[in-house]
Amino acid sequence: LEEQARIVFQISPDAVAINRLDDGTYVEVNESFLQTSGYSRQELIGRSSLQVGIWAQPAEREWLAAALVRDGEVHDMEIQFRRKDGRVNPGLMSARITTLGGARHILSVTRDLTSWNQARNALRASEAHLEQAQRFGEQLLAAIECASDEVVILDKAGLIQYCNPALLRSIGRTREEAIGKNMLFLHSGLQGDEFLQWIAVVLREGRAWSGRLSSHATDGASIVKDATVSPILGRMQDPIGVVAVFRDVTRQLAMEERLQQAQRLESVGRLAGGVAHDFNNLLTVIGGYSNLLLMRLSLEDPARRQVLEIQKAGERAAGLTKQLLAFSRRQVAHPRPLSLNTVIGDAELMLPRMLGSDRELTVDLAPDLGLVNSDPDQIHQILLNLALNARDAMPLGGRLTIRTRNVELDAALAALHPETRPGPFVSCVVSDTGMG
């Protein structure tokens, strides 16, 4: 039994020592004690723990001895012990009084907590990082949930694992209806065959794809989406799923088209301005020679009537060039009191030519229309732009109507338009029989 106890004493992974109670002299230590303290057996046996300097806090040794005398044993006492190289390590000591050779000794078992503390600190750091990652994940999920872009996550089998609210609104389904369904579920008129083909490519080859897809909304309207499909890679860098993000760019493309149309219109305006200037020079010559001829012809001369017609035609042509110049000008507004009826009457000369022969122009002007403070060139520009829009909205023909009226805005109607106030106003309504 004594031999077995000696074997256990020596192979214990904890540091085990036997000291005399009265002076703390080491009588025996095991191999783990030597490894933990860094001392050799010759440096310890026959010397006290205070002489060696094992106790980083000597008061702890005094407390231990007093507790042992009082209670006979101590369990799980946290201590600080100093190694031979000067490092101070934390330890957890249990001890009891035992009698050897008729003298009382201290049998102590100490576990070095350095590695345990490092593992504990690493665990705490890992938990902190995990908590931080969890908070970041929650924030990321909240952002995706609120995003206007549509997001879907599919597993390798093509089954839907997640859809954000934007995508669910797009396909008109609930999350419960979508989760677990095959990606063909997304095909319901919203994503074309091209999208499904690229999903398969990304899953097979593990490379991302981005492109533009044409599809239809739940109400049948045509929409265009920019799509990005990225692989989700596993530990072996093999694709285990995909995340697809869609952005509706229909309105953006429409705005770009309108911008291009405005740029084309600006080019046309510049051309019209150049033509009008040159044409106006020719009309000046026609008008001048007409006046010279009228001065030479008597009132009874039969040629006078033909010259007057030439002069009237030149004046009408001058009016048209004025409209072309107004259309081409981009200048600072100069508002002044004017009648909308007069401005519309001037525009009426040019609008039928812009609309074309298969579109009718109707003008309904109030005879007693009040004056407004505005820039006539800007009013011309507004009327021309509205007429161009109406022409495009009536590809098969129709009617454009311009109507003016005196109106009185009450407080309720004025409240709907913060820039207005109750009182008398002039109304100009431009309507067409086209689409939209």
C-alpha positions as CSV (number, residue, x, y, z in Angstrom):
1,L,0.0,0.0,0.0
2,E,2.9,2.3,0.8
3,E,4.4,1.6,-2.6
4,Q,1.1,2.3,-4.3
5,A,0.8,5.6,-2.5
6,R,4.4,6.6,-3.5
7,I,3.5,5.8,-7.2
8,V,0.4,8.0,-7.0
9,F,2.4,10.7,-5.3
10,Q,4.9,10.7,-8.1
11,I,2.6,10.5,-11.1
12,S,0.1,13.1,-10.0
13,P,-0.3,15.9,-12.5
14,D,-0.7,18.3,-9.7
15,A,2.2,19.7,-7.6
16,V,2.4,17.6,-4.4
17,A,4.7,18.6,-1.5
18,I,5.4,17.5,2.1
19,N,6.6,20.2,4.5
20,R,7.2,20.2,8.3
21,L,4.5,22.2,9.9
22,D,6.7,24.0,12.4
23,D,9.3,25.6,9.9
24,G,7.9,24.7,6.4
25,T,11.0,22.7,5.4
26,Y,10.5,20.6,2.3
27,V,10.7,16.8,3.1
28,E,9.4,15.5,-0.3
29,V,8.1,16.8,-3.6
30,N,6.9,15.1,-6.7
31,E,8.0,15.5,-10.3
32,S,5.0,17.8,-11.1
33,F,6.1,20.2,-8.3
34,L,9.6,20.4,-9.8
35,Q,8.2,21.2,-13.2
36,T,5.7,23.7,-11.9
37,S,8.2,25.6,-9.7
38,G,11.3,25.2,-12.0
39,Y,13.5,24.1,-9.1
40,S,15.5,20.9,-8.8
41,R,15.0,18.5,-5.9
42,Q,18.4,19.4,-4.5
43,E,17.3,23.1,-4.4
44,L,14.2,22.3,-2.4
45,I,14.7,19.4,0.0
46,G,16.0,20.6,3.4
47,R,15.0,24.2,2.8
48,S,11.8,25.9,3.8
49,S,9.3,27.4,1.4
50,L,10.0,30.9,2.7
51,Q,13.8,30.4,2.2
52,V,13.2,29.3,-1.4
53,G,10.7,32.1,-1.9
54,I,7.9,30.0,-3.3
55,W,5.3,32.2,-1.7
56,A,4.8,35.4,-3.7
57,Q,2.7,36.6,-0.7
58,P,4.3,35.2,2.5
59,A,1.2,36.2,4.5
60,E,-0.7,33.4,2.6
61,R,1.6,30.8,4.1
62,E,0.9,32.2,7.6
63,W,-2.8,32.1,6.9
64,L,-2.5,28.5,5.6
65,A,-0.6,27.3,8.7
66,A,-3.0,28.9,11.1
67,A,-6.0,27.4,9.3
68,L,-4.4,24.0,9.3
69,V,-3.7,24.2,13.1
70,R,-7.2,25.3,13.7
71,D,-9.2,23.1,11.2
72,G,-6.7,20.3,10.3
73,E,-7.2,20.9,6.5
74,V,-7.8,23.5,3.9
75,H,-9.5,23.2,0.5
76,D,-9.2,25.2,-2.7
77,M,-7.2,28.1,-1.3
78,E,-6.2,30.5,-4.1
79,I,-2.5,31.4,-3.8
80,Q,0.2,33.1,-5.8
81,F,3.5,31.1,-6.1
82,R,6.8,32.3,-7.5
83,R,8.7,30.1,-9.9
84,K,12.5,30.0,-10.0
85,D,12.6,32.2,-13.1
86,G,10.7,34.9,-11.2
87,R,7.3,34.5,-12.8
88,V,4.3,34.5,-10.5
89,N,1.6,32.1,-11.3
90,P,-1.8,31.6,-9.8
91,G,-2.5,28.3,-8.0
92,L,-5.3,26.4,-6.2
93,M,-4.0,24.6,-3.1
94,S,-5.6,22.0,-0.8
95,A,-3.7,20.8,2.3
96,R,-4.0,18.8,5.5
97,I,-1.9,17.9,8.5
98,T,-0.5,14.5,8.6
99,T,1.9,12.7,11.0
100,L,5.1,11.3,9.7
101,G,7.8,9.8,12.0
102,G,5.9,11.2,15.0
103,A,6.1,14.8,13.7
104,R,3.3,16.8,12.1
105,H,3.7,17.7,8.5
106,I,1.7,19.5,5.8
107,L,0.7,17.5,2.8
108,S,-0.3,20.0,0.0
109,V,-1.6,19.6,-3.5
110,T,-1.4,22.6,-5.8
111,R,-2.8,23.0,-9.2
112,D,-1.2,25.6,-11.5
113,L,-4.1,27.7,-12.8
114,T,-2.0,29.5,-15.5
115,S,-3.2,27.4,-18.4
116,W,-6.7,27.2,-16.9
117,N,-6.8,31.0,-16.6
118,Q,-5.5,31.4,-20.1
119,A,-8.2,29.0,-21.4
120,R,-10.8,30.8,-19.3
121,N,-9.7,34.2,-20.6
122,A,-9.7,32.8,-24.2
123,L,-13.2,31.4,-23.6
124,R,-14.4,34.8,-22.3
125,A,-12.8,36.6,-25.3
126,S,-14.4,34.0,-27.6
127,E,-17.7,34.6,-25.9
128,A,-17.3,38.3,-26.2
129,H,-16.4,38.0,-29.9
130,L,-19.4,35.6,-30.4
131,E,-21.7,38.1,-28.7
132,Q,-20.3,40.9,-30.8
133,A,-20.7,38.8,-33.9
134,Q,-24.2,38.0,-32.8
135,R,-25.0,41.7,-32.3
136,F,-23.5,42.4,-35.7
137,G,-25.5,39.6,-37.3
138,E,-28.7,41.0,-35.7
139,Q,-27.9,44.4,-37.0
140,L,-27.1,43.0,-40.5
141,L,-30.3,41.1,-40.5
142,A,-32.3,44.2,-39.4
143,A,-30.6,46.1,-42.3
144,I,-31.5,43.4,-44.8
145,E,-35.0,43.2,-43.5
146,C,-35.4,47.0,-44.0
147,A,-33.6,47.2,-47.3
148,S,-35.4,48.1,-50.5
149,D,-33.2,45.6,-52.4
150,E,-34.7,42.1,-52.7
151,V,-32.6,39.3,-51.0
152,V,-33.0,35.6,-51.2
153,I,-30.7,32.8,-49.9
154,L,-30.9,29.3,-51.4
155,D,-29.2,26.1,-50.3
156,K,-27.2,23.8,-52.7
157,A,-30.4,22.0,-53.6
158,G,-32.0,25.3,-54.7
159,L,-34.4,25.4,-51.7
160,I,-35.2,28.8,-50.3
161,Q,-33.7,29.4,-46.9
162,Y,-34.5,33.1,-46.5
163,C,-36.4,35.9,-48.2
164,N,-36.4,39.5,-47.0
165,P,-39.7,41.5,-46.9
166,A,-38.8,43.4,-50.2
167,L,-38.7,40.1,-52.1
168,L,-41.8,38.8,-50.5
169,R,-43.7,42.0,-51.5
170,S,-42.3,41.6,-55.0
171,I,-43.6,38.0,-55.5
172,G,-46.8,38.6,-53.4
173,R,-46.2,35.8,-51.0
174,T,-45.6,35.3,-47.3
175,R,-42.4,34.0,-45.7
176,E,-44.1,30.9,-44.6
177,E,-45.2,30.2,-48.2
178,A,-41.6,30.7,-49.5
179,I,-39.3,29.0,-47.0
180,G,-38.3,25.5,-48.1
181,K,-39.7,25.9,-51.6
182,N,-37.7,25.2,-54.7
183,M,-36.1,28.2,-56.5
184,L,-38.7,27.6,-59.2
185,F,-41.1,29.2,-56.8
186,L,-39.4,32.5,-57.7
187,H,-40.1,31.9,-61.3
188,S,-43.8,32.9,-60.9
189,G,-43.6,35.7,-63.5
190,L,-41.0,37.6,-61.5
191,Q,-37.7,36.1,-62.5
192,G,-37.0,34.8,-66.0
193,D,-35.4,31.6,-67.1
194,E,-32.1,33.4,-67.3
195,F,-32.0,33.9,-63.5
196,L,-32.6,30.2,-62.9
197,Q,-29.9,29.2,-65.3
198,W,-27.4,31.5,-63.6
199,I,-28.3,30.1,-60.2
200,A,-27.4,26.7,-61.5
201,V,-24.1,28.0,-62.9
202,V,-23.1,29.7,-59.6
203,L,-23.9,26.6,-57.6
204,R,-21.9,24.4,-60.0
205,E,-18.9,26.6,-60.6
206,G,-18.8,28.7,-57.4
207,R,-18.3,32.0,-59.2
208,A,-20.5,35.1,-58.8
209,W,-22.7,36.5,-61.6
210,S,-24.3,39.9,-62.1
211,G,-26.5,41.1,-64.8
212,R,-29.8,42.8,-65.7
213,L,-33.1,40.8,-65.9
214,S,-36.5,41.7,-67.4
215,S,-39.5,40.4,-65.6
216,H,-43.1,41.3,-64.6
217,A,-44.6,42.6,-61.4
218,T,-47.7,41.0,-59.8
219,D,-49.9,43.5,-61.6
220,G,-48.4,42.5,-65.0
221,A,-46.3,45.7,-65.4
222,S,-42.9,45.2,-67.0
223,I,-40.0,45.8,-64.7
224,V,-36.2,45.7,-65.0
225,K,-33.9,44.5,-62.2
226,D,-30.2,44.4,-61.6
227,A,-29.3,41.1,-60.1
228,T,-26.2,39.8,-58.3
229,V,-25.8,36.1,-57.5
230,S,-22.9,35.1,-55.2
231,P,-21.9,31.7,-53.9
232,I,-21.9,30.8,-50.2
233,L,-18.7,28.7,-49.7
234,G,-18.2,25.9,-47.2
235,R,-15.1,24.9,-45.3
236,M,-13.7,23.2,-48.4
237,Q,-14.4,26.4,-50.4
238,D,-17.1,24.5,-52.3
239,P,-20.5,26.2,-53.0
240,I,-23.1,25.2,-50.4
241,G,-25.7,27.8,-51.4
242,V,-26.2,31.2,-53.0
243,V,-27.4,34.6,-52.0
244,A,-29.1,36.6,-54.7
245,V,-29.8,40.4,-54.5
246,F,-32.2,42.2,-56.9
247,R,-32.6,46.0,-57.3
248,D,-35.5,47.4,-59.2
249,V,-34.1,49.9,-61.7
250,T,-37.2,50.5,-63.7
251,R,-37.7,54.0,-62.5
252,Q,-34.0,54.8,-62.9
253,L,-34.1,53.6,-66.5
254,A,-37.2,55.7,-67.1
255,M,-35.5,58.8,-65.7
256,E,-32.5,58.1,-67.8
257,E,-34.7,57.8,-70.9
258,R,-36.4,61.1,-70.0
259,L,-33.0,62.7,-69.5
260,Q,-31.9,61.5,-72.9
261,Q,-35.2,62.8,-74.4
262,A,-34.6,66.1,-72.7
263,Q,-31.1,66.2,-74.2
264,R,-32.4,65.4,-77.6
265,L,-35.1,68.1,-77.2
266,E,-32.3,70.5,-76.2
267,S,-30.4,69.7,-79.4
268,V,-33.6,70.2,-81.4
269,G,-34.0,73.5,-79.7
270,R,-30.6,74.6,-80.6
271,L,-31.1,73.6,-84.2
272,A,-34.5,75.4,-84.2
273,G,-32.8,78.5,-82.8
274,G,-30.2,78.5,-85.5
275,V,-32.7,77.9,-88.2
276,A,-35.0,80.6,-86.8
277,H,-32.2,83.2,-86.7
278,D,-31.3,82.5,-90.4
279,F,-34.9,82.5,-91.4
280,N,-35.6,85.7,-89.5
281,N,-32.8,87.4,-91.6
282,L,-34.5,86.3,-94.8
283,L,-37.9,87.6,-93.5
284,T,-36.3,90.9,-92.7
285,V,-35.3,91.2,-96.4
286,I,-38.8,90.1,-97.5
287,G,-40.5,92.6,-95.2
288,G,-38.2,95.4,-96.2
289,Y,-38.7,94.9,-99.9
290,S,-42.4,94.6,-99.4
291,N,-42.5,97.9,-97.6
292,L,-40.5,99.5,-100.5
293,L,-42.9,98.1,-103.1
294,L,-45.9,99.4,-101.1
295,M,-44.4,102.8,-101.0
296,R,-44.0,102.9,-104.8
297,L,-47.5,101.4,-105.6
298,S,-50.6,103.6,-105.6
299,L,-53.7,102.6,-103.8
300,E,-55.4,101.8,-107.1
301,D,-52.5,99.6,-108.4
302,P,-53.8,96.0,-108.8
303,A,-50.4,94.7,-107.7
304,R,-50.8,96.3,-104.3
305,R,-53.0,93.5,-103.1
306,Q,-50.4,90.8,-104.0
307,V,-47.7,92.7,-102.2
308,L,-49.9,93.1,-99.1
309,E,-50.4,89.3,-99.1
310,I,-46.6,88.9,-99.3
311,Q,-46.2,91.3,-96.3
312,K,-48.9,89.4,-94.3
313,A,-47.3,86.0,-95.0
314,G,-43.9,87.5,-93.9
315,E,-45.5,88.7,-90.6
316,R,-47.0,85.3,-90.0
317,A,-43.7,83.7,-90.7
318,A,-42.0,86.1,-88.3
319,G,-44.4,85.0,-85.6
320,L,-43.4,81.4,-86.2
321,T,-39.7,82.2,-86.0
322,K,-40.5,84.0,-82.7
323,Q,-42.0,80.8,-81.3
324,L,-38.9,78.8,-82.5
325,L,-36.6,81.3,-80.8
326,A,-38.7,81.1,-77.6
327,F,-38.5,77.3,-77.8
328,S,-34.7,77.4,-78.2
329,R,-33.9,80.0,-75.5
330,R,-32.8,79.1,-72.0
331,Q,-32.6,82.4,-70.2
332,V,-33.3,84.0,-66.9
333,A,-37.1,84.5,-66.3
334,H,-38.5,88.0,-66.7
335,P,-42.0,87.9,-65.3
336,R,-44.4,90.6,-66.2
337,P,-48.2,91.0,-66.2
338,L,-49.7,89.2,-69.2
339,S,-52.7,87.3,-70.4
340,L,-52.3,83.6,-70.9
341,N,-54.8,83.9,-73.7
342,T,-52.3,86.0,-75.7
343,V,-49.4,83.6,-75.0
344,I,-51.6,80.6,-76.0
345,G,-52.7,82.4,-79.1
346,D,-49.1,82.8,-80.2
347,A,-48.3,79.2,-79.5
348,E,-51.4,78.1,-81.4
349,L,-49.7,79.0,-84.6
350,M,-46.9,76.4,-84.1
351,L,-48.6,73.6,-82.1
352,P,-50.6,72.0,-84.9
353,R,-47.3,71.5,-86.9
354,M,-45.8,69.8,-83.8
355,L,-48.8,67.6,-83.2
356,G,-49.1,66.4,-86.8
357,S,-52.1,66.0,-89.1
358,D,-53.7,63.1,-87.2
359,R,-54.0,65.0,-83.9
360,E,-56.5,67.8,-83.4
361,L,-55.8,71.0,-81.3
362,T,-58.8,72.5,-79.5
363,V,-58.3,75.9,-77.7
364,D,-61.0,77.1,-75.3
365,L,-60.1,80.5,-73.8
366,A,-62.1,82.5,-71.2
367,P,-62.9,85.9,-72.8
368,D,-62.5,87.8,-69.5
369,L,-59.3,86.0,-68.3
370,G,-57.4,87.9,-65.6
371,L,-53.7,88.8,-65.9
372,V,-50.9,86.8,-64.4
373,N,-47.3,87.7,-63.5
374,S,-45.2,85.3,-65.5
375,D,-42.5,85.0,-68.2
376,P,-44.1,84.5,-71.6
377,D,-41.1,82.4,-72.8
378,Q,-41.5,80.0,-69.9
379,I,-45.2,79.6,-70.6
380,H,-44.3,78.9,-74.2
381,Q,-41.8,76.3,-73.1
382,I,-44.4,74.6,-70.8
383,L,-47.0,74.5,-73.5
384,L,-44.5,73.1,-76.1
385,N,-43.3,70.4,-73.6
386,L,-46.9,69.4,-72.8
387,A,-47.7,69.2,-76.5
388,L,-44.7,67.0,-77.2
389,N,-45.8,64.6,-74.3
390,A,-49.4,64.6,-75.6
391,R,-48.2,63.7,-79.1
392,D,-46.2,60.8,-77.8
393,A,-49.2,59.6,-75.8
394,M,-51.4,59.6,-78.9
395,P,-49.5,57.5,-81.5
396,L,-52.8,56.7,-83.2
397,G,-54.2,60.2,-83.2
398,G,-56.4,62.1,-80.7
399,R,-57.2,65.6,-79.4
400,L,-55.1,68.1,-77.4
401,T,-57.2,70.6,-75.5
402,I,-56.0,73.9,-73.9
403,R,-58.5,75.6,-71.7
404,T,-58.3,78.8,-69.5
405,R,-60.6,79.8,-66.8
406,N,-60.8,82.3,-63.8
407,V,-61.0,80.2,-60.6
408,E,-61.4,81.0,-56.9
409,L,-59.3,78.9,-54.4
410,D,-60.9,78.4,-51.0
411,A,-59.0,77.6,-47.8
412,A,-59.5,73.9,-48.1
413,L,-58.1,73.6,-51.6
414,A,-55.3,76.0,-50.9
415,A,-54.3,73.8,-47.9
416,L,-53.5,71.0,-50.3
417,H,-50.9,73.2,-52.0
418,P,-48.7,75.0,-49.5
419,E,-47.3,77.3,-52.2
420,T,-50.8,78.8,-52.8
421,R,-53.2,80.9,-50.8
422,P,-57.0,81.4,-50.9
423,G,-58.1,83.9,-53.6
424,P,-58.5,84.5,-57.3
425,F,-56.3,82.5,-59.7
426,V,-56.1,81.8,-63.4
427,S,-56.4,78.1,-64.4
428,C,-54.8,76.7,-67.6
429,V,-55.7,73.0,-68.2
430,V,-53.9,71.1,-70.9
431,S,-55.4,67.6,-71.6
432,D,-55.2,65.0,-74.2
433,T,-57.1,61.8,-75.2
434,G,-54.0,59.6,-75.2
435,M,-52.7,56.9,-72.8
436,G,-51.9,57.7,-69.2
